[in-house]
């Protein structure tokens, strides 16, 4: 069993490709894994086995899943069992329709296709830069802007919330723990739930009152660590790879 880690070379030096890969490598190394660096997934494609883990970006990971006949997509951003915790209406549109209708300005959009662009509020035509061309016309999820005060990433590992890390906002605001407990309980009723993922939460202010809401879910194989300790982060990745490839989780200890 090998953990393959994507690197880049700059000025004759080798670096892990981003801080998330670096953090995962540290965790896997602490647990005794064999780490092999690589620059392009094409270089290792023929050597990766079903027992291995590849630390790379979504497209490259999907290439590896495809090698083992796994046609795979990230989990839903808004699973049905968690929609009652959203605290806002969400609808689908296309980026071209947003562009051609000024009445749509002032709404938040994010791509349906995984990680095509970072979600943003479209206040002007300039905000559409980087959201695709007319020929691409990405399908997007939309909602009215929220008055978000603070956000957290909750890490789910085998049906348990193992950590809740703040990642942006004003530290004076704190979440309602009952809302999060209820959301985890609801998540565990999802038949097709992943064994590892994140559930992001936020505190918003609406009509002068604070409210804890569910923001979105993210798949563990393509997930930022956001301050989670390295061993827990590596175990999270291992758990999801084992589920996707239908094999034992070698770091379940």
ZIBEL-V595243 format. One record per backbone hydrogen bond with DSSP energy under -0.5 kcal/mol. CO is the residue of the C=O (numbers start at 1). NH is the residue of the N-H. E is the energy in kcal/mol with one decimal. If there is no record, write none. Layout:
co:CO nh:NH e:E
co:CO nh:NH e:E
//
This chain:
co:1 nh:34 e:-0.6
co:2 nh:4 e:-0.6
co:2 nh:53 e:-2.1
co:3 nh:36 e:-2.3
co:4 nh:55 e:-3.2
co:5 nh:38 e:-2.0
co:6 nh:17 e:-2.4
co:8 nh:10 e:-0.5
co:8 nh:15 e:-2.9
co:10 nh:13 e:-1.9
co:13 nh:10 e:-2.6
co:15 nh:8 e:-2.9
co:18 nh:22 e:-2.1
co:19 nh:23 e:-2.4
co:20 nh:24 e:-2.4
co:21 nh:25 e:-2.8
co:22 nh:26 e:-2.0
co:23 nh:27 e:-1.8
co:24 nh:28 e:-2.8
co:25 nh:29 e:-2.8
co:26 nh:30 e:-2.0
co:27 nh:31 e:-1.2
co:28 nh:33 e:-2.5
co:29 nh:32 e:-1.6
co:33 nh:35 e:-0.5
co:34 nh:3 e:-2.9
co:36 nh:5 e:-2.6
co:38 nh:7 e:-3.0
co:40 nh:43 e:-1.4
co:40 nh:44 e:-0.6
co:41 nh:44 e:-0.7
co:41 nh:45 e:-1.4
co:44 nh:47 e:-1.9
co:44 nh:48 e:-1.6
co:49 nh:52 e:-1.5
co:53 nh:4 e:-3.1
co:53 nh:55 e:-0.5
co:54 nh:56 e:-1.0
co:55 nh:6 e:-1.6
co:57 nh:61 e:-2.7
co:58 nh:62 e:-2.5
co:59 nh:63 e:-1.4
co:60 nh:64 e:-1.6
co:61 nh:65 e:-2.5
co:62 nh:66 e:-2.5
co:63 nh:67 e:-1.7
co:64 nh:68 e:-1.1
co:65 nh:68 e:-0.7
co:65 nh:70 e:-2.4
co:66 nh:69 e:-2.2
co:69 nh:71 e:-0.7
co:70 nh:72 e:-1.0
co:77 nh:217 e:-1.9
co:79 nh:82 e:-1.9
co:80 nh:83 e:-1.3
co:82 nh:85 e:-1.9
co:83 nh:86 e:-1.4
co:85 nh:214 e:-2.9
co:91 nh:142 e:-3.3
co:93 nh:140 e:-2.7
co:94 nh:98 e:-2.0
co:95 nh:99 e:-2.1
co:96 nh:100 e:-2.0
co:97 nh:101 e:-0.5
co:98 nh:101 e:-0.9
co:101 nh:104 e:-2.5
co:102 nh:105 e:-1.8
co:104 nh:107 e:-1.0
co:106 nh:145 e:-0.7
co:107 nh:122 e:-2.8
co:108 nh:143 e:-1.7
co:109 nh:120 e:-2.3
co:110 nh:141 e:-3.2
co:113 nh:116 e:-1.4
co:117 nh:111 e:-0.6
co:120 nh:109 e:-2.9
co:121 nh:123 e:-1.1
co:122 nh:106 e:-4.5
co:122 nh:107 e:-0.6
co:124 nh:127 e:-1.2
co:125 nh:128 e:-1.9
co:126 nh:129 e:-1.4
co:128 nh:131 e:-2.3
co:133 nh:137 e:-2.5
co:138 nh:95 e:-2.5
co:139 nh:112 e:-2.7
co:139 nh:113 e:-0.5
co:140 nh:93 e:-2.3
co:141 nh:110 e:-1.7
co:142 nh:91 e:-2.0
co:143 nh:108 e:-2.9
co:146 nh:148 e:-1.6
co:147 nh:205 e:-1.9
co:149 nh:170 e:-2.6
co:150 nh:203 e:-2.3
co:151 nh:167 e:-2.1
co:151 nh:168 e:-1.0
co:152 nh:154 e:-0.6
co:152 nh:201 e:-2.2
co:153 nh:165 e:-2.7
co:154 nh:156 e:-0.6
co:154 nh:199 e:-2.6
co:155 nh:162 e:-2.7
co:155 nh:163 e:-0.7
co:156 nh:197 e:-1.7
co:157 nh:160 e:-1.1
co:160 nh:157 e:-2.7
co:160 nh:162 e:-0.8
co:163 nh:155 e:-2.5
co:164 nh:166 e:-0.5
co:165 nh:153 e:-2.7
co:168 nh:151 e:-2.6
co:170 nh:173 e:-1.9
co:175 nh:177 e:-0.8
co:176 nh:179 e:-0.6
co:176 nh:180 e:-1.5
co:177 nh:181 e:-2.7
co:178 nh:182 e:-2.7
co:179 nh:183 e:-2.1
co:180 nh:184 e:-2.4
co:181 nh:185 e:-2.2
co:182 nh:186 e:-2.2
co:183 nh:187 e:-2.7
co:184 nh:188 e:-1.9
co:186 nh:189 e:-1.9
co:187 nh:190 e:-1.9
co:189 nh:191 e:-0.6
co:190 nh:193 e:-1.5
co:195 nh:158 e:-3.6
co:196 nh:220 e:-1.2
co:197 nh:156 e:-3.1
co:198 nh:218 e:-2.0
co:199 nh:154 e:-2.3
co:200 nh:215 e:-3.5
co:200 nh:216 e:-0.7
co:201 nh:152 e:-2.8
co:202 nh:204 e:-0.5
co:202 nh:213 e:-2.9
co:203 nh:149 e:-3.2
co:203 nh:150 e:-1.2
co:204 nh:206 e:-0.5
co:204 nh:211 e:-2.3
co:206 nh:209 e:-1.7
co:209 nh:206 e:-3.0
co:211 nh:204 e:-2.9
co:211 nh:213 e:-0.5
co:213 nh:202 e:-2.3
co:216 nh:200 e:-3.2
co:218 nh:198 e:-2.5
co:219 nh:222 e:-1.3
co:220 nh:223 e:-0.7
co:225 nh:228 e:-2.4
co:229 nh:233 e:-2.3
co:230 nh:234 e:-2.5
co:231 nh:235 e:-2.5
co:232 nh:236 e:-2.1
co:233 nh:237 e:-2.0
co:234 nh:238 e:-2.6
co:235 nh:239 e:-2.6
co:236 nh:240 e:-1.8
co:237 nh:241 e:-2.4
co:238 nh:242 e:-2.4
co:239 nh:243 e:-1.8
co:240 nh:244 e:-2.7
co:241 nh:245 e:-2.4
co:242 nh:247 e:-2.3
co:243 nh:246 e:-0.7
co:248 nh:250 e:-0.9
co:249 nh:252 e:-1.4
co:251 nh:253 e:-1.6
//
